[in-house]
Amino acid sequence: MILLPDPWWPQALLAAIVLGDALISLRPPAFIRDCLDGVGFPRDWWWTLIVIKLFAAAGLICGIWLPGVGFAANVGVVGYFVCAAASHVRARFLGTAFWINCLGMLVLAAGALLLSYLPR
């Protein structure tokens, strides 16, 4: 059974990055606006992504001490970026934002999951 991350620091690093992403999304810079517009995500719904990222960061941090919570949060972050990648492919918006931001975050989230929770 998966209880607590070992090591814990990949979860803390991912939480800090996801929190930073949520905070800059409050007043999104051009590359985030271009990305969300490029995949056709409605502007009226942009706020939901901020809420999702804030809950994800909180879950990752709480999961350092609460058994199972971090694993669930990390799986959720991986799922979020899988959906983001699928949106990029569906919209054929496959520029730099897709390769660096979207897939980069997917690799980071998957790496944190494997590093912290893969049985040794």
N, C-alpha and C positions, 0 to 999 in steps of 0.2 A: 504494500500500500504506500502511496506517495503521501508523505507527511509534510516535511519541511525541506526547503532548498538547501543543497549542500554542493557547492559553496553558495552563500547568500548574495554575494556582491553582484553577480550578473542580473539578479532581480532588481537590486537597488539602482544599478546603472540603467536598465531598461525603464524603470519607473521614472527616473530623472529625465530621460529623453522624451518619454511619452508626456510627462508633465510639461516640459518645455514646449513640446509640440502643441499641447492644448493652450498654453499661455500665449504663444505667438499667433495662434488661430483666433484669439479674441479680436485682433485687428490684423487680419491676414496680409502678409506681404504679397507682392505680385506673383511669386512662383506658386504660392498656395492658391490664390484666386484663379490663376491660369489653369492649374491642375483640376480644381473642382469644376470650373466652367468647361474644361476640356472633356471631362467624362460626363458632363450633363447633369451634375448634381444640383438640384434646385437651391438657389440662395436662401430661400425661406427655411431650409432645413439645415443650413450650415451649423447652427447652434447645437444640433444633436451630436455632431462629431466632437465638439468640445466637451459635452457632458460625458460621452462614451470614454474619451481619453482621460478625463479627470477620475472617473470611476475605475478605469483600468489602472492608473497610477496608484490610486488608493489601495486597490486590491493587491497589487504587486508588493507594496510596502507592508500592508497588514499580513500578507502571506509569508513574510519572513518569520513571523512569530505564531501565526494561526495555521494549524495543519490543514492542508488542502486548498486554502484560499489562494495562495500564490500560484499554484499549479493551474487552477481554474482561470485566474486572471491572465496568466501567460498564454494559455490555450486560446482565450478570448482575443488577445492581442494578435496572435498568429492568424486566427480566423478573420479578424478585422482587415489585416493586410492581404490575406488571400482574396477577400471580397474586393478590396481596392484594386488589386492586380487584375482580377476578372473584369472589373468595371473599365479599367484602362484598355484591356484587350478588346472588350465588346465595343467600346467607343473608337477603337483604333487610334487612341491617343498614346502613342508609344515613343515619345521623345525622352529627353533627359529626365524629366520628372518621374517617368515610369521606371527607368533603369536605375537611377540613383536614389531617389526618395522612396518610392513605393517598394521596389524589390530590395533596396538596402535595408529598409525597416523590417521587411519580412525576414530577411536573413538574420538580422540582429535579434528579432523576437524568437525565431526558431533556434538560434544559437544559444540564447539565454535559457530557453526551455530545455534543450538537450544538455547543456553544461550543468544546470542546477538540479535536474530531475532524472537524468539517465542513471540507471543503477550501475554501480561500480562493481 
